[in-house]
Amino acid sequence: MDTHQTTFLFFYKFCLSLPIENLCNHLQTANRVEDRRHILRALKSLSKKYKLEVGTQSIGLLGNILHHEKNDLKLVQLILDTLINLTAMDSVADGEQLVLSHDMSIQFTKSFINNKEHVHLILELITATDLNIRRTAIRLFTVLLSNCTKQLQDMLLGSGRRGFSNLFGLLKDECEVIPNNALPLFEILTRSNKYIQGIVAIENGFQCLLRILVDENSNDGNIAVGDCLCILLNLLEDNEIIRTFVSLTNSAEHIVACQTTIEQCGKKRTDKESV
């Protein structure tokens, strides 16, 4: 083990031994980039086991540092990962622990999105050039949207095209993994909001979804296909205006391809259930 690795491990273990309040204070005052990264690595690790303590003392601080250090990819990745730990529901908890985890996730989400600039920054990061940053930012925004759906829907509607243009770009991205990662986000985004449903239709969202649906079905991408079908159901159910719009703006060939894909999905599911 070289000197650099030894120093890293020593400082990392030292950070883990500090009280969380002290770590947050050091994070605010640290001048060296490497020191801030070490502290953030410690906070990221601690945020899983000590979610309440880390979130209460760092959620606003993490957002502020993200604003000032958004060009430092390593630091941004650490902050995004920590924010996900603080805002995502605990999938392994049960009983009272599950309720507590849910309440904390909602509380920290509200604290984070209370500053609209934090939301705009995450929307900016989903268009970053680094693939890992983009995927993590998409996941974080999906978690935030899941926790506070109505608030973020209203915030996006109030921001005009600024936020929506970044989101729609995800569905059209040439890197296949990006549209697929964005599908759960759109499934939540389009729930019970006819204004957003209309914007998705006008912005050629249907064409993007149908393309993904057809492509992924041919690749046996069951998860992506299921997500697409859920979004299409959100858009078409009880919305005659959108159904008419889709019929007028999509070619018969495109619609037939979609119908064929849906029929194939149904057949695959029936075949699996009969095995």
Backbone as a ProteinNet text record, in pm:
[ID]
protein_1_A
[PRIMARY]
MDTHQTTFLFFYKFCLSLPIENLCNHLQTANRVEDRRHILRALKSLSKKYKLEVGTQSIGLLGNILHHEKNDLKLVQLILDTLINLTAMDSVADGEQLVLSHDMSIQFTKSFINNKEHVHLILELITATDLNIRRTAIRLFTVLLSNCTKQLQDMLLGSGRRGFSNLFGLLKDECEVIPNNALPLFEILTRSNKYIQGIVAIENGFQCLLRILVDENSNDGNIAVGDCLCILLNLLEDNEIIRTFVSLTNSAEHIVACQTTIEQCGKKRTDKESV
[TERTIARY]
85.4	0	89.1	66.9	153.1	113.5	194	173.5	38.7	-0.7	-127.9	-245.8	-244.7	-353.2	-356.7	-238.2	-231.3	-288.7	-252.8	-304.5	-455.6	-504.6	-648.7	-723.8	-675.7	-743.5	-740.7	-626.6	-615.3	-714.8	-718.9	-807.4	-953.4	-983.8	-1121.5	-1168.6	-1083.8	-1119.8	-1131.5	-1045	-1052	-1185.4	-1228.4	-1356.4	-1472.7	-1467.3	-1575.1	-1584.5	-1472.7	-1471.6	-1524.4	-1536.8	-1582.1	-1733.3	-1784.4	-1928.7	-1977.9	-2100.2	-2154	-2155	-2185.1	-2185	-2046.7	-1943.4	-1806.5	-1771	-1815.9	-1790.5	-1851.1	-1974.1	-2040.9	-1969.1	-1921.3	-1845.8	-1715.5	-1647.1	-1522	-1548.7	-1662.8	-1697.2	-1714.7	-1769.3	-1790.1	-1659.3	-1563.2	-1440.8	-1320.6	-1330.4	-1215.5	-1178.7	-1051.1	-1003.5	-957.1	-901.7	-849.8	-963	-963.3	-1065.4	-1062.6	-941.9	-929.2	-987.7	-971.3	-1029	-1181.2	-1240.3	-1386.5	-1436.8	-1360.2	-1400.1	-1396.3	-1290.5	-1280.6	-1399.8	-1433.8	-1545.3	-1676.2	-1694.4	-1817.2	-1826.2	-1712.4	-1713.9	-1761.4	-1714.7	-1756.3	-1905.4	-1953.5	-2096.2	-2182.2	-2133.3	-2207.4	-2221.7	-2112.4	-2116.7	-2208.3	-2196.7	-2276.2	-2424.1	-2455.2	-2594.4	-2684.6	-2626.8	-2708.3	-2755.6	-2663.6	-2695.8	-2751.6	-2703.5	-2745.8	-2816.6	-2921.5	-2992.5	-3046.4	-3109.2	-3169.6	-3063.9	-2955.1	-2851.8	-2781.8	-2745.1	-2674.9	-2767	-2890	-2982.7	-3017.1	-3041.8	-3079.5	-2970.9	-2844.5	-2735.1	-2669.7	-2701.7	-2625.4	-2708.2	-2839.4	-2916.7	-2903.7	-2912.5	-2897.4	-2754.5	-2661.2	-2518.9	-2479.4	-2530	-2498.2	-2547.2	-2667.5	-2720	-2635.7	-2592.6	-2511.1	-2374.5	-2311.8	-2181.7	-2196.9	-2306.1	-2331.9	-2336	-2393.1	-2399.2	-2260.1	-2176.8	-2046.7	-1940.2	-1962.6	-1859.5	-1911.2	-2005.6	-2071.1	-1978.3	-1860.6	-1765.4	-1668.7	-1671.4	-1587.8	-1668.9	-1645	-1729.3	-1725.1	-1608.1	-1597.9	-1678.7	-1670.1	-1743	-1893.6	-1932.5	-2074.8	-2132.1	-2057	-2103.8	-2126.8	-2035.3	-2049.4	-2172.8	-2196.2	-2311.9	-2442	-2448.6	-2570.2	-2599.5	-2495.4	-2513.9	-2564.2	-2508.7	-2550.2	-2694.4	-2732.1	-2870.1	-2968.8	-2929.3	-3016.4	-3032.8	-2923.5	-2932.6	-3028.4	-3027.8	-3109.4	-3255.8	-3284.4	-3422.4	-3493.3	-3419.5	-3482.8	-3542	-3651.7	-3713.6	-3625	-3626.1	-3548.6	-3625.1	-3571.7	-3643.4	-3641.3	-3551.9	-3541.4	-3606.2	-3650.9	-3713	-3855.3	-3907.1	-4046.5	-4104.4	-4236.3	-4302.3	-4275.1	-4241.9	-4217.2	-4096.4	-3996.1	-3877	-3910.8	-4003.9	-4045.5	-4117	-4204.4	-4276.5	-4178.1	-4081.3	-3981.5	-3897.2	-3855.2	-3775.7	-3855.1	-3982.2	-4068.9	-4080.1	-4104.9	-4120.5	-3992.2	-3877.6	-3750.2	-3724.8	-3753.9	-3732.3	-3815.9	-3941.1	-4029.2	-3977.6	-3938.4	-3889.3	-3765.3	-3669.4	-3545.1	-3568.9	-3662.2	-3696.7	-3755.2	-3848	-3909.6	-3805.5	-3713.2	-3608	-3520.8	-3490.9	-3402.4	-3471.9	-3594.7	-3662.1	-3721.6	-3719.4	-3767.6	-3687.9	-3561.9	-3478.8	-3491	-3561.4	-3586.9	-3458.9	-3355.3	-3229.2	-3168.4	-3195.1	-3148.4	-3212.7	-3342.3	-3415.2	-3362.6	-3343.4	-3293.2	-3153.4	-3073.8	-2938.5	-2941.6	-3029.9	-3042.2	-3088.2	-3181.6	-3227.2	-3114	-3024.2	-2907.5	-2810.3	-2793.8	-2698	-2743	-2873.5	-2918.1	-2879.3	-2829.9	-2780.6	-2628	-2561.8	-2415.5	-2351.1	-2223.7	-2152.7	-2109.2	-2093.6	-2049.8	-2168.9	-2159.4	-2271.9	-2311.5	-2214.2	-2246.5	-2318.5	-2274.2	-2341	-2484.5	-2503.9	-2638.7	-2730.4	-2683.2	-2767.2	-2801.6	-2704.5	-2730.4	-2825.1	-2809.3	-2899.2	-3041.8	-3055.7	-3188.9	-3251.3	-3171.2	-3223.2	-3264.8	-3182.7	-3216.5	-3345	-3357.5	-3478.4	-3601.1	-3584.8	-3695.7	-3737.9	-3640.8	-3670.3	-3742.1	-3690.6	-3752.9	-3896.1	-3914.9	-4046.9	-4143.3	-4093.4	-4176.5	-4221.7	-4134.1	-4165.5	-4258.2	-4239.1	-4316.8	-4367.2	-4452.9	-4496	-4563.8	-4665	-4743.6	-4657.3	-4573	-4489.3	-4395.5	-4333.3	-4238.6	-4310.1	-4426.5	-4505.8	-4538.3	-4584.7	-4618.3	-4494.7	-4382.2	-4258.7	-4213.9	-4225.2	-4187.9	-4280.4	-4409.4	-4504.7	-4477.4	-4433.8	-4404.7	-4273.9	-4187	-4055.5	-4055.7	-4170.1	-4178.1	-4101.7	-4041.2	-3973.7	-3838	-3786.7	-3651.6	-3634.2	-3726.1	-3712.6	-3756.3	-3867.2	-3921.5	-3829.2	-3760.2	-3673	-3562.4	-3508.1	-3405.2	-3461.8	-3583.3	-3644.7	-3677.8	-3736.2	-3772.4	-3649.1	-3538.7	-3414.7	-3370	-3409.7	-3371.8	-3433.1	-3558.9	-3628	-3570.6	-3507.9	-3454.6	-3305.1	-3244.9	-3099.7	-3056.1	-2943	-2893.1	-2833.1	-2792.6	-2739.7	-2858	-2875	-2995.6	-3025	-2920.9	-2941.6	-3010.1	-2990.6	-3049.3	-3201.6	-3259.3	-3405.8	-3464.9	-3400.4	-3451.2	-3448.5	-3341.1	-3332.8	-3437.8	-3476.3	-3570.4	-3716.2	-3745.5	-3885.2	-3957	-3896.6	-3965.9	-3996	-3906.2	-3927.5	-4053.7	-4067.2	-4183.4	-4312	-4301.4	-4421.4	-4479.6	-4391.8	-4437.5	-4481	-4404	-4430.1	-4567.6	-4612.2	-4737.5	-4860.2	-4843.2	-4957.7	-5053	-5179.8	-5289.3	-5263.3	-5196.4	-5174.6	-5193.9	-5312.9	-5348.3	-5264.4	-5217.5	-5132.7	-5001.4	-4939.8	-4813.3	-4835.8	-4944.9	-4976.4	-4987.6	-5051.8	-5065.6	-4931.6	-4843.8	-4710.5	-4631.5	-4640.9	-4571.1	-4619.5	-4750.6	-4806.2	-4758.2	-4761	-4721.5	-4573.7	-4491.6	-4346.6	-4301.9	-4393.9	-4361.9	-4321.4	-4372.6	-4341.9	-4392.8	-4509.4	-4564.4	-4472.4	-4421.1	-4332.2	-4210.2	-4155.5	-4038.4	-4073.4	-4188.3	-4229.3	-4258.9	-4325.1	-4356.6	-4229.6	-4132.3	-4005.3	-3934.5	-3929.3	-3866.1	-3941.6	-4074	-4157.8	-4129.9	-4126.7	-4102.3	-3959.9	-3861.3	-3721	-3694.2	-3744.5	-3716.1	-3788.9	-3907.4	-3978.9	-3901.9	-3840.9	-3762	-3635.6	-3589	-3469.9	-3505.7	-3635.8	-3685.8	-3659.6	-3668.3	-3648.6	-3777.3	-3811.6	-3942.5	-3967.1	-3862.8	-3880.4	-3910.4	-3832.1	-3854.1	-3989.5	-4028.3	-4158.8	-4270.6	-4258.7	-4359.9	-4369.9	-4255.1	-4255.2	-4323.3	-4292.4	-4354.7	-4506.1	-4552.3	-4696.3	-4764.6	-4699.2	-4755.4	-4767.5	-4665	-4668.7	-4778.6	-4788.4	-4892.4	-5031	-5047.7	-5176.1	-5206.2	-5104.1	-5122.7	-5171.2	-5114.2	-5143.5	-5279.7	-5318.9	-5439.4	-5565.8	-5549.7	-5666.7	-5745.9	-5874.2	-5964.9	-5918.2	-5856.1	-5808.2	-5836.1	-5959.9	-6004.9	-5927.2	-5891.2	-5817.8	-5683.8	-5612.9	-5482.5	-5498.8	-5600.4	-5622.6	-5645.4	-5722.9	-5746.9	-5618.2	-5541.5	-5415.3	-5318.8	-5310.2	-5219.3	-5260.1	-5389	-5437.5	-5403.3	-5408.2	-5384	-5235.6	-5151.7	-5009.2	-4920.6	-4977	-4898.2	-4948.2	-4855.4	-4892.2	-4960.1	-5041	-5108.1	-5005.9	-4894.8	-4789.1	-4732.1	-4713.7	-4658.6	-4755.1	-4882.3	-4983	-4998	-4995.7	-5004.9	-4885.2	-4766.5	-4646.3	-4660.1	-4717.2	-4738	-4838.4	-4949.6	-5050.6	-4992.4	-4911.9	-4847.8	-4756.6	-4681.7	-4590.8	-4667.2	-4777	-4857.7	-4914.8	-4960.1	-5012.8	-4904.1	-4783.1	-4671.1	-4636.6	-4643.5	-4616.7	-4717.8	-4844.2	-4949	-4928.2	-4884.7	-4860.1	-4742.9	-4636	-4520	-4559.9	-4642.4	-4684.1	-4769.9	-4861.7	-4947.7	-4865.5	-4766	-4679.8	-4603.2	-4553.8	-4477.6	-4566.7	-4691.1	-4782.7	-4827.9	-4825.4	-4871.6	-4762	-4636.4	-4524.2	-4527.6
-119.5	0	124.7	216.3	333.4	438.9	545.2	649.9	719.1	743.4	811.7	730.1	598.5	512.7	505.3	498.8	493.9	620.8	735.8	864.1	870.9	822.4	823.2	740.8	618.2	530.8	589	646.8	706.8	821.5	911.7	1027.9	985.1	884.6	835.3	775.2	691.6	632.4	739.7	840.2	950.9	1024	1048.5	1116.2	1034.9	903	817.3	819.7	847.6	847.8	978.1	1081.2	1211.6	1216	1294.3	1317.8	1381.8	1351.5	1400.7	1552.8	1615.6	1762.5	1818	1754.2	1798.5	1778.7	1666.4	1641.1	1751.3	1789.4	1894.3	2028.1	2055.8	2180	2179.1	2064.7	2053	2065.7	2013.1	2020.9	2166.2	2247.2	2389	2466.9	2426.5	2506.6	2449.7	2325.5	2262.5	2338.9	2366.3	2440.2	2347.8	2233.8	2141.5	2056.3	2043.4	1963.1	1819.2	1765.2	1626.1	1605.5	1705.7	1695.3	1690.9	1774.2	1775.2	1640.4	1582.6	1451.3	1344	1346	1248.6	1262.7	1385.4	1409.7	1362.5	1389.6	1347.3	1195.3	1129	981.6	928.9	992.1	950.6	975.9	1093.3	1124.5	1029	994.6	900.1	765.3	716.6	589.3	597.5	706	722.4	744.6	798.2	832.7	710.6	592.9	471.7	426.9	430	381.7	492.1	615	727.8	833.1	788.5	872.5	1000.2	987.9	1104.4	1207.1	1162.2	1254.8	1323.6	1246.1	1303.7	1397.3	1354	1436.3	1566.9	1560.3	1680.4	1787.2	1744.3	1840.6	1874	1796.6	1817.6	1843	1824.3	1828.3	1962.9	2072.7	2204.4	2231.2	2187.1	2205.8	2133.4	2012.5	1935.4	2006.9	2063.8	2138.4	2259.5	2331	2451.4	2417	2311.5	2270.8	2225.1	2157.2	2111.5	2229	2340.3	2460	2514.8	2520	2585	2493.1	2362.5	2267.8	2177.3	2224.9	2137.6	2092.5	2152	2110.5	2002.1	1973.7	1867.3	1737.1	1654.4	1537.2	1437.3	1416.1	1321.5	1369.5	1497.8	1555	1552.3	1586.4	1584.7	1444.3	1343.8	1205.4	1166.1	1204.2	1173	1240.1	1365.4	1437.8	1375.6	1343.7	1283.1	1148.9	1067.4	937.8	955.6	1053.8	1079.2	1127.7	1215.8	1265.1	1152.3	1057.7	942.3	859.7	837.1	763.3	830.9	963.7	1038.7	1047.7	1044.3	1067.3	940.7	835.2	711.4	633.5	563.7	479.2	358.2	312.4	194.4	69.4	-2.4	-117.4	-240	-242.7	-361	-339.5	-217.9	-190.2	-246	-266.9	-309.4	-250.6	-256.6	-207.5	-61	-30.6	107.5	166.4	84.1	133.6	179.1	109.2	147	281.5	300.1	427.6	540.7	514.7	616	651.8	550.6	575.2	656.8	624.1	697.9	843.3	866.6	1003.6	1084.6	1022.3	1092.7	1126.2	1031.6	1054.3	1171.4	1177.1	1287.3	1419.1	1417.3	1538.4	1593.3	1506.3	1552.4	1595.3	1529.5	1571.8	1711.9	1737	1870	1976.4	1942.9	2038.9	2071.3	1970.5	1990.4	2069.5	2033.9	2100.5	2234.4	2265	2395.9	2508.3	2480	2572.6	2533.5	2613.5	2579.1	2565	2637.7	2627.8	2488.2	2419.9	2282.2	2195.1	2214.9	2137	2167.5	2295.8	2334.8	2278	2269.1	2215.6	2066.3	1991.7	1849.3	1831.6	1916.4	1911.3	1944.9	2031	2064.6	1947	1877.9	1767.2	1646.5	1633	1518.4	1533.9	1652.5	1673.2	1682.6	1646	1654.3	1560.9	1582.6	1500	1365.8	1360	1236.6	1142.6	1021.1	927.6	889.4	864	825.2	936.7	1060.9	1175.1	1184.6	1169.7	1178.2	1071.8	948.7	839.1	858	904.8	926.1	1043.5	1149.8	1265.3	1226.8	1142.5	1094.3	1014.2	928.7	847.5	935.7	1035.7	1125.3	1201.4	1255.1	1330.4	1239.6	1113.8	1018.1	995.4	983	965.1	1087.8	1206.5	1330	1341.4	1308.7	1317.9	1217.4	1099.7	997.4	1041.2	1108.3	1150.7	1271.7	1365.5	1491	1519.8	1431.9	1438.7	1570.9	1606.9	1727.1	1852.9	1864.5	1984.2	2000.5	1891.8	1901.2	1917.4	1857.3	1880.8	2029.5	2090.1	2233.1	2318.4	2278.7	2354.4	2350.8	2234.6	2221.9	2303.9	2300.1	2378.5	2527.6	2568.2	2709.6	2755.9	2660.9	2698	2714.1	2688.5	2701.3	2589.6	2620.6	2518.7	2478.3	2556.9	2532.2	2389.5	2346	2212.6	2102.8	2125.5	2021.5	1988.7	2088.7	2063	1964.2	1976.5	1882.2	1741.2	1733.2	1602.4	1533.4	1606.8	1546	1502.2	1572	1532.4	1392.9	1348	1215	1106.4	1124.7	1023.5	1013.5	1122.5	1126	1096.7	1071.6	1053.7	930	942.1	832.4	718.7	749.4	644.9	568.5	443.7	367.4	364	360.6	346.7	469.5	587.9	710.4	711.2	688	681.5	575.1	459.7	353	393.8	461.1	509.4	615	691.4	802.3	757.6	636.3	591.5	592	540.2	548.6	692.4	784.5	926.8	976.4	943.8	989.5	921.5	799.1	731.4	807.3	855.8	934.1	1073.4	1134.4	1271.4	1285.8	1184.6	1195.1	1148.8	1114.3	1068.4	1183.3	1165.3	1252.4	1400.7	1436.4	1578.3	1600.8	1647.9	1662.5	1769.3	1869.6	1972.5	1911.1	1833.5	1769.4	1664	1591.4	1492.8	1559.7	1676.9	1750.3	1797.3	1842.5	1887.9	1771.4	1654.9	1536.5	1503.1	1512.1	1482.1	1582.5	1710.8	1816.3	1806.8	1766	1758.6	1626.3	1560.3	1434.5	1322.5	1330.9	1225.6	1089.3	1088.8	961.3	892.2	969.8	911	847.9	918.1	865.7	736.8	737.5	620.6	500.9	526.7	417.4	358.3	445.2	396.2	307.1	354.4	275	143.6	151.8	33.2	-73	-32.1	-126.1	-181.7	-92.7	-136	-231.3	-196.5	-278.2	-411.5	-413.3	-540.3	-637.6	-585.1	-671.6	-720.8	-644.4	-684	-759.1	-787.9	-855.3	-773.8	-640.1	-552.7	-534.2	-635.5	-639.5	-523	-481.7	-372.7	-242.8	-211	-88	-89.8	-204.4	-216.8	-191.3	-250.5	-228.4	-82.9	-15.8	127.1	209.1	177.7	250.1	234.5	113.4	88.2	164.3	172.5	248.2	396.6	451.5	593.2	617.3	530.3	544.5	537	449.5	440.3	569.5	626	754.5	862.1	862.2	967.6	950.7	827.9	803	782.7	736.1	703.4	829.3	828.1	939.7	1071.9	1068.1	1192	1185.6	1217.4	1207.2	1300.9	1419	1516.3	1458.7	1397.2	1340.1	1220.8	1138.4	1024	1070.9	1178.3	1233.7	1289.7	1361	1420.8	1313.4	1203.9	1095.2	1032.7	1015.5	956.3	1043.3	1175.1	1268.1	1286	1271.4	1303.3	1180.9	1061.8	940.3	866.7	816.9	745.1	613.4	564.8	436.4	325.4	334	233.5	231.2	351.7	362.7	304	335.1	287.5	136.1	82	-63.1	-132.3	-73.8	-130.9	-134.7	-28.6	-22.7	-129.1	-141.7	-241.6	-382.7	-407.7	-538.5	-567.3	-464.4	-479.5	-510.7	-438.8	-461.2	-602.9	-648.6	-784.8	-887.4	-861.2	-951.7	-955.4	-837.1	-830	-914.7	-903.1	-981.3	-1129.9	-1169.2	-1310.4	-1362.7	-1282.2	-1324	-1346.4	-1253.6	-1265.4	-1390	-1416.6	-1534	-1661.6	-1663.6	-1781.5	-1808.6	-1699.8	-1716.7	-1770.2	-1718.4	-1759.4	-1904	-1953.8	-2090	-2194	-2144.4	-2237.9	-2298.8
0	0	0	-95.4	-104.8	-1.7	5	105.9	88.9	-36.5	-63.1	-10.5	-36.1	10.3	162.1	223.2	369.3	430.7	374	422.5	406.4	291	265.1	369.6	394.7	490.4	630.9	668.8	801.9	818.1	719.6	729.4	723.9	640.5	628.6	761.3	823.6	952.8	1060.6	1051.5	1147.1	1133.5	1010.1	985.4	1041.6	1021.5	1071.2	1223.3	1289.5	1436.4	1495.3	1413	1462.5	1478.1	1574.2	1582.1	1452.1	1414	1286.3	1281.9	1394.2	1398.2	1365.2	1419.5	1391	1244	1187.7	1045.8	958.9	990.8	912.9	928.5	1048.7	1070.3	990.9	992.6	916.2	766.1	722.1	580	535.7	625.1	593.4	588.5	671.3	685.2	610.1	562.7	495.1	368.3	351.7	234.2	121.7	158.5	57.3	-0.3	-131.9	-199.8	-149.9	-132	-89.3	50	136.9	271.1	264	178.1	164.3	111.4	19.7	-33.3	74.9	158	267.3	361.9	395.8	487.8	426.2	297.4	229.7	219.3	201	199.6	334.9	441.3	575.2	596.1	554.2	568.2	486	368.5	284.3	355.5	414.2	486.5	608.1	682.4	804.3	774.8	656.2	624.6	613.6	595.7	587.5	726	822.5	956.7	1045.8	1025.2	1109.4	1023.5	958.7	861.7	925	1040.9	1106.5	1142.8	1205	1251	1133.9	1032.6	916.9	839.9	816.4	739.5	808	937.9	1012.7	1006.3	1011.2	1018.9	885	779.9	656.2	530.8	533	408.8	336.9	411.9	350	307.7	389.4	360.5	232.1	214.4	94	-31.7	-23.3	-137.6	-170.8	-68.4	-90.9	-151	-99.7	-153.7	-298.6	-326.7	-463.1	-560.2	-516.3	-600.5	-629.7	-526.7	-541.3	-600.5	-593.6	-638.8	-750.4	-829.5	-927.7	-1040.2	-1051.3	-1154.9	-1107	-975.9	-920.1	-923.8	-1024.2	-1047.4	-931.9	-872.2	-760.8	-641.2	-614.3	-501.7	-528.5	-651.2	-689.2	-674.4	-718.8	-708.7	-562.9	-475.1	-332.9	-273.1	-309.6	-256.5	-306	-434.8	-490.1	-423.3	-404	-338.1	-194.9	-124.9	13.6	18.8	-72.7	-77.9	-106	-189.6	-215.2	-87.9	-15.3	111.1	208.5	208.6	304.5	263.8	134.9	88.7	41.3	10.6	-36.9	80.3	53.2	154.8	182.2	306.2	345	302.4	205.2	148.7	240.1	338.9	424.9	561.3	590.2	719.8	722.8	842.6	856.2	984.2	997.6	1117.2	1145	1270.6	1311.9	1240	1214.1	1144.1	1002.8	937.7	802.9	805.1	903.4	917.3	945.1	1034.4	1068.5	946.6	871.4	751.2	650.2	634.6	541.7	584.1	712.4	763.1	744.7	772.9	756.3	609.8	521.6	378.3	328.6	369.8	330.3	387.6	514.8	581.3	511.3	481.3	417.8	273	205.9	69.7	70.8	162	171.3	203.6	293.3	328.9	208.4	128.9	13.5	-96.6	-131.7	-243.7	-203	-72.7	-28	-93.4	-125.4	-202.7	-350.3	-427.5	-567.7	-648.7	-608	-681.3	-670.5	-558.8	-546.4	-654.1	-674.1	-774.9	-914.4	-943.9	-1076.1	-1100.7	-994.1	-1009.2	-1042.7	-977.9	-1009.8	-1154.3	-1197.9	-1337.2	-1434.1	-1389.5	-1471.8	-1478.2	-1366.3	-1360.4	-1443	-1467.3	-1547.4	-1694.1	-1730	-1867.2	-1870.4	-1761.1	-1753.4	-1856.1	-1881	-1979	-1919.8	-1788.6	-1723.6	-1704.2	-1756.2	-1753.3	-1611.4	-1524.3	-1386.9	-1312.4	-1333.7	-1270.7	-1320.5	-1450	-1507.8	-1447.8	-1443.7	-1393.8	-1246.4	-1168.2	-1025.9	-1004.9	-1084	-1074.1	-1113.1	-1214.9	-1254.6	-1141	-1080.1	-969.3	-851.6	-818.9	-708.8	-738.2	-860	-892.8	-888.4	-927.3	-920.1	-775.6	-685.9	-543.1	-487.5	-518.5	-470.8	-522.4	-649.1	-711.5	-649.8	-618.3	-555.1	-416.1	-342.4	-205.8	-200.6	-291.9	-290.8	-432.8	-481.5	-621.6	-654.8	-578	-608.7	-603.5	-502.3	-489.1	-608.1	-650.5	-762	-895.6	-909.8	-1031.2	-1044.2	-934.7	-935.9	-961.3	-903.2	-921.2	-1067.1	-1129.2	-1270.3	-1359.2	-1330.2	-1408.9	-1394.1	-1276	-1252.6	-1312.8	-1348.6	-1402.4	-1553.9	-1618.5	-1764	-1833.1	-1945.6	-2026.6	-1970	-1875.6	-1825.1	-1773.5	-1688.4	-1631.3	-1725.5	-1795.8	-1882.8	-1999.4	-2052.9	-2168.2	-2131.5	-2009.8	-1965	-1950.3	-1897	-1875.9	-2007.8	-2101.2	-2229.3	-2307.6	-2285	-2350.9	-2310.7	-2191	-2144.5	-2231.7	-2270.2	-2350.5	-2491.6	-2536.6	-2673.3	-2678.6	-2563.4	-2557.7	-2636.8	-2705.5	-2789	-2707	-2584.5	-2496.1	-2436.4	-2473.1	-2439.7	-2290.6	-2209.5	-2065.9	-2005.8	-2065.6	-2011	-2023.9	-2144.2	-2152.2	-2059.7	-2051.3	-1965	-1817.9	-1775.5	-1637.3	-1607.5	-1710.9	-1692.1	-1689.5	-1732.3	-1740.8	-1605.2	-1495.6	-1366.3	-1325.3	-1360.8	-1332.4	-1403	-1531.2	-1608.2	-1563.2	-1513.8	-1463.9	-1344.9	-1257.2	-1141.8	-1185.6	-1274.6	-1319.2	-1382.7	-1455.9	-1531.8	-1454.1	-1328.9	-1249.6	-1217.3	-1251.2	-1204.4	-1225.3	-1334.1	-1363	-1513.2	-1548.9	-1690.5	-1759.7	-1685.6	-1746.3	-1794.1	-1705.6	-1742.3	-1849.9	-1840.4	-1944.1	-2080.6	-2084.2	-2209.4	-2263.7	-2173	-2215.5	-2274.4	-2210.8	-2262.1	-2403	-2424.2	-2556.6	-2660.9	-2626.6	-2720.8	-2756.1	-2659.3	-2679.8	-2742.5	-2810.9	-2880.4	-2785.2	-2662.2	-2566.3	-2610.1	-2677.9	-2723.5	-2823	-2917.5	-3016.9	-2950.3	-2851	-2778.7	-2704.7	-2637.3	-2559.5	-2649.3	-2761.4	-2853.2	-2913.2	-2942.6	-2996.4	-2894.6	-2769.5	-2663.5	-2644.4	-2646.7	-2626.1	-2731.3	-2856.8	-2966.6	-2960.1	-2937.8	-2933.9	-2818.5	-2700	-2582.1	-2586.6	-2646.9	-2657.9	-2745.8	-2852.8	-2941.1	-2871.5	-2769.5	-2693.4	-2565.7	-2549	-2428.7	-2302.4	-2316.6	-2200.7	-2122.8	-2040.8	-1975.9	-1880.8	-1807	-1710.7	-1782.7	-1885.9	-1961.9	-2031.1	-2084.3	-2150	-2049.7	-1931.6	-1828.1	-1787.5	-1773.6	-1739.1	-1847.8	-1974.5	-2086.5	-2084.6	-2061.7	-2060.5	-1947.1	-1832.2	-1719.4	-1753.3	-1819	-1857.4	-1959.8	-2059.2	-2161.2	-2097.9	-1999.9	-1929.8	-1855.3	-1788.5	-1719.7	-1816.1	-1936.1	-2033.1	-2098.8	-2124.7	-2204.6	-2121.9	-1999	-1917.7	-1882.3	-1912.6	-1880.6	-1940.5	-2056.4	-2119.1	-2269.3	-2304.5	-2443.5	-2535.2	-2484.7	-2566.6	-2611	-2517.8	-2552	-2645.2	-2623.2	-2712.2	-2855.5	-2870.6	-3004.2	-3062.5	-2979.4	-3024	-3071.9	-2998.4	-3034.2	-3167.2	-3187.5	-3312.4	-3431.9	-3412.8	-3522.8	-3553	-3452.6	-3469.7	-3488.5	-3479.5	-3500.2	-3624.1	-3701.9	-3823.3	-3788	-3882.4	-3861.9	-3840.7	-3912.9	-3900.4	-3759	-3701.7	-3566.4	-3464	-3479.4	-3385.1	-3394.4	-3516.5	-3535.1	-3471	-3486.6	-3424.4	-3273.3	-3218.2	-3073	-3029.4	-3103.6	-3070	-3075.8	-3177.6	-3191.6	-3073	-3032.1	-2918	-2790.5	-2767.9	-2647.9	-2648.3	-2764.5	-2775.3	-2744.7	-2794.1	-2768.1	-2619.8	-2555.5	-2410.8	-2334.8	-2374.5	-2310.3	-2329.7	-2449.3	-2477.9	-2394.9	-2384.3	-2304.6	-2159.1	-2107.3	-1967	-1947.7	-2043.3	-2034.6	-2040	-2129.3	-2142.2	-2013.5	-1948.7	-1824	-1712.3	-1705.9	-1599.3	-1615.8	-1739.8	-1766	-1746.4	-1731.2	-1712.8	-1572.6
[MASK]
+++++++++++++++++++++++++++++++++++++++++++++++++++++++++++++++++++++++++++++++++++++++++++++++++++++++++++++++++++++++++++++++++++++++++++++++++++++++++++++++++++++++++++++++++++++++++++++++++++++++++++++++++++++++++++++++++++++++++++++++++++++++++++++++++++++++++++++++++++

